[in-house]
Amino acid sequence: MEQAKVWVVSGVLVNMMAQGVVVSYAFSLMPALQGPDSPVEVDLHTASWIASCVGLASIPGHFLASAFMDRWGRKVTNMLLILPGMIGWTSIYYASSVAAFLIGRILCGITVGATPGLGAIVIGECSSPNLRGVFLNLKSVSVCLGSTIVHLLGNYVSWRTIALLAIIPHILALLNVMTWHETPAFLAFKKEFGKAEKSFFWLRGRDDNSKKELNELIRSQMNKVDNQKVTTLTENIVDFFKKFKRRDFLVPILILISGTLLLEVSGRHFFPAYALDIIGEVTVFGSSMAVLLSILYFLVPETKDRTLQEIEEYFNYGRFKDDEQFEKGDEASKVVMLPETEVKL
């Protein structure tokens, strides 16, 4: 069902627009705090902390999203991590001290840190392969839209009014998320295959491609269940550290780090607040962007029209299942890759 898919993605995009508002809000707030009518006296050092603490607060946001989404699912995690942003904007609206501004910005930063990764996972698990790239690119468009709105409003209304209006996207996103089904991938991960099938067909309809992708998803999880062994705590700890040496961990984490650094050196957090001060450093940041883009070019595979299961197999085995360029004698990868068989629930 196209409507269900678009509805879920629209909730993610509204949440991403709220992120753009948070990131660019310093453009409106900093001049006001350093002006003669400021509710608090701040020097340049304090103002810098108020502007930049969003970036630091995004770090625990990333970890909270990762922990919550595997335990409680994508829907509940989205709802929980929208709340800090709403509380943060409320704190900023009523702020009359440096502490209140810092608390508000930190809470907004937690939501900012959780939103990109969580949103990308929801889009990846809920959208079809042929539309996934479009929806993921719309995430960036939504952030830019939120940033543009803040810059426009900053010329006409006060920073308190902007803080009050900034709560609206969070409320809309929260109401949207409350109507979702849990994602099929999470339900399959929890071995709730019947619910996974219902959620999948609600999102994607019942055409042949949808049935094939659902079959691959459930088959993959069933295979993992069959291969599970009862292990001791010591074995679990050893197995945890062994994962840091695996290809399917190292390559994605290197892509993630490079992509994150690329966003930061592009000025994602600090450029909106300090554009005039850093314009002279463009050459340094431009060189860093070139290096990071080169790394991503060689690491990221072409995923157009690929299912999530096919992408996972690429990171596990270094190639796609239908890749004809297998090296001679490397038949082991073919054997390990799951065969295409019908799964009956």
ChimeraX attribute file (.defattr): number of C-alpha atoms within 10 A of each C-alpha:
attribute: neighborCount
match mode: 1-to-1
recipient: residues
	/A:1	13
	/A:2	12
	/A:3	11
	/A:4	18
	/A:5	19
	/A:6	16
	/A:7	16
	/A:8	21
	/A:9	25
	/A:10	19
	/A:11	24
	/A:12	29
	/A:13	26
	/A:14	24
	/A:15	30
	/A:16	29
	/A:17	26
	/A:18	28
	/A:19	30
	/A:20	25
	/A:21	27
	/A:22	26
	/A:23	28
	/A:24	25
	/A:25	25
	/A:26	28
	/A:27	21
	/A:28	22
	/A:29	21
	/A:30	20
	/A:31	14
	/A:32	16
	/A:33	20
	/A:34	16
	/A:35	12
	/A:36	10
	/A:37	9
	/A:38	14
	/A:39	14
	/A:40	16
	/A:41	14
	/A:42	17
	/A:43	10
	/A:44	11
	/A:45	8
	/A:46	13
	/A:47	20
	/A:48	16
	/A:49	15
	/A:50	22
	/A:51	26
	/A:52	20
	/A:53	19
	/A:54	27
	/A:55	20
	/A:56	14
	/A:57	19
	/A:58	21
	/A:59	15
	/A:60	15
	/A:61	24
	/A:62	19
	/A:63	13
	/A:64	18
	/A:65	25
	/A:66	16
	/A:67	13
	/A:68	16
	/A:69	17
	/A:70	13
	/A:71	13
	/A:72	12
	/A:73	19
	/A:74	25
	/A:75	20
	/A:76	16
	/A:77	21
	/A:78	26
	/A:79	17
	/A:80	15
	/A:81	24
	/A:82	25
	/A:83	17
	/A:84	22
	/A:85	27
	/A:86	22
	/A:87	17
	/A:88	24
	/A:89	26
	/A:90	18
	/A:91	22
	/A:92	24
	/A:93	20
	/A:94	14
	/A:95	18
	/A:96	13
	/A:97	13
	/A:98	19
	/A:99	13
	/A:100	17
	/A:101	22
	/A:102	23
	/A:103	20
	/A:104	26
	/A:105	30
	/A:106	25
	/A:107	25
	/A:108	32
	/A:109	28
	/A:110	28
	/A:111	33
	/A:112	30
	/A:113	24
	/A:114	24
	/A:115	25
	/A:116	21
	/A:117	16
	/A:118	21
	/A:119	21
	/A:120	18
	/A:121	16
	/A:122	19
	/A:123	25
	/A:124	21
	/A:125	20
	/A:126	24
	/A:127	24
	/A:128	22
	/A:129	18
	/A:130	13
	/A:131	13
	/A:132	21
	/A:133	16
	/A:134	11
	/A:135	21
	/A:136	20
	/A:137	11
	/A:138	17
	/A:139	23
	/A:140	15
	/A:141	16
	/A:142	21
	/A:143	23
	/A:144	19
	/A:145	19
	/A:146	24
	/A:147	22
	/A:148	16
	/A:149	16
	/A:150	26
	/A:151	18
	/A:152	11
	/A:153	15
	/A:154	17
	/A:155	10
	/A:156	10
	/A:157	12
	/A:158	13
	/A:159	24
	/A:160	17
	/A:161	13
	/A:162	22
	/A:163	23
	/A:164	16
	/A:165	16
	/A:166	24
	/A:167	18
	/A:168	14
	/A:169	22
	/A:170	26
	/A:171	17
	/A:172	13
	/A:173	23
	/A:174	22
	/A:175	13
	/A:176	19
	/A:177	25
	/A:178	13
	/A:179	12
	/A:180	18
	/A:181	18
	/A:182	20
	/A:183	23
	/A:184	26
	/A:185	27
	/A:186	20
	/A:187	19
	/A:188	21
	/A:189	19
	/A:190	14
	/A:191	15
	/A:192	14
	/A:193	21
	/A:194	14
	/A:195	15
	/A:196	24
	/A:197	22
	/A:198	13
	/A:199	20
	/A:200	27
	/A:201	17
	/A:202	18
	/A:203	26
	/A:204	20
	/A:205	17
	/A:206	14
	/A:207	10
	/A:208	9
	/A:209	14
	/A:210	16
	/A:211	17
	/A:212	16
	/A:213	19
	/A:214	25
	/A:215	18
	/A:216	22
	/A:217	23
	/A:218	27
	/A:219	21
	/A:220	17
	/A:221	17
	/A:222	17
	/A:223	11
	/A:224	12
	/A:225	12
	/A:226	8
	/A:227	8
	/A:228	9
	/A:229	8
	/A:230	6
	/A:231	9
	/A:232	8
	/A:233	8
	/A:234	9
	/A:235	10
	/A:236	12
	/A:237	10
	/A:238	10
	/A:239	12
	/A:240	11
	/A:241	10
	/A:242	10
	/A:243	12
	/A:244	12
	/A:245	10
	/A:246	12
	/A:247	14
	/A:248	17
	/A:249	13
	/A:250	14
	/A:251	15
	/A:252	14
	/A:253	13
	/A:254	15
	/A:255	18
	/A:256	14
	/A:257	13
	/A:258	20
	/A:259	16
	/A:260	14
	/A:261	16
	/A:262	21
	/A:263	14
	/A:264	16
	/A:265	19
	/A:266	16
	/A:267	17
	/A:268	17
	/A:269	21
	/A:270	21
	/A:271	19
	/A:272	18
	/A:273	23
	/A:274	16
	/A:275	12
	/A:276	9
	/A:277	9
	/A:278	13
	/A:279	11
	/A:280	9
	/A:281	9
	/A:282	13
	/A:283	10
	/A:284	10
	/A:285	16
	/A:286	13
	/A:287	12
	/A:288	15
	/A:289	20
	/A:290	11
	/A:291	13
	/A:292	19
	/A:293	15
	/A:294	11
	/A:295	15
	/A:296	17
	/A:297	12
	/A:298	9
	/A:299	14
	/A:300	13
	/A:301	14
	/A:302	9
	/A:303	16
	/A:304	12
	/A:305	13
	/A:306	15
	/A:307	22
	/A:308	18
	/A:309	17
	/A:310	20
	/A:311	18
	/A:312	14
	/A:313	18
	/A:314	18
	/A:315	19
	/A:316	18
	/A:317	16
	/A:318	15
	/A:319	18
	/A:320	22
	/A:321	17
	/A:322	9
	/A:323	8
	/A:324	8
	/A:325	8
	/A:326	14
	/A:327	7
	/A:328	6
	/A:329	7
	/A:330	9
	/A:331	10
	/A:332	9
	/A:333	16
	/A:334	14
	/A:335	9
	/A:336	11
	/A:337	16
	/A:338	15
	/A:339	12
	/A:340	10
	/A:341	10
	/A:342	12
	/A:343	13
	/A:344	7
	/A:345	8
